[in-house]
């Protein structure tokens, strides 16, 4: 069977590049180079769609398409790892933002909301999640553990960040392609901020995400996977979740799920647990994005 070939409307949804942009690039740069389906309509191979995603992410960071088109996929990937224009050092700008927001957590709730929205608009969702929200969440957790901030400060931050990220994710175009990823946590895991950050990055990469929120019972998760025809079940485990319960819980879920459904477990809680058969452990947000890319490669290889 030939590899997947998407019509232009699907490519527009998955890459967030308009049909007009795709056609202009085709004329101006010779890329993308779609084929034609049985009806003579443009049809884009999956590898071209993946490259288009890379190009869109780099354009979101301020780079121009004319500079990017002649680069290889590996060179485009390397550019994503570099500091964005204007940063004096890797992460320098984001670190200053984190310190600003940590101060606001204790002293200025209204200022915290305003500052987070400002930085989200300035940086874009991807850079905000990776460079601000993720390290800020870790910093808030560390300060709560060492007593620098109260538990109500941590709750205030979590609620503020959750609301802002939910609004940002809701504004993204709906992806209709694969994989379909169901995101939730098990009973006892009330921390949902990591799930929302993961959903944001996976959705930006074109995955179709179905978010159930937190604390879904295993049997209900299995039914939801079946009803929504999910390709992947992604669970989140925070550092607060009892570590001894993680492996048995994952083993139980693996038995409840069809063999063809991938099971991903992410978050700080899985960083130190042993390998679990049939489960992909993803302790960082970036490892989740790598898992998505690997899933797509594997899916293409069996078509």
Secondary structure, DSSP 8 states (H G I E B T S, - for coil): ----EEEHHHHHHHH---HHHHHHHHHHH--S--EE-TTS-EEEEHHHHHHHHHHHHHHHTT--HHHHTTS-HHHHHHHHTS--TT-SSTTHHHHHHHHHHHHHHHH-HHHHHHHHHHHHHHH-HHHHIIIIIHHHHHHHHHHHHTTSS-HHHHHHHHHHHHHHHHHHHHTS----SS-EEEEE--TT----HHHHHHHHHHHHTT-EEEE--S---HHHHHHHHHHTT-SEEEEE--TTS-HHHHHHHHHHHHHHS-TTSEEEEESGGGTTS---TT-EEE-SHHHHHHHHHHHHHHHHHT-
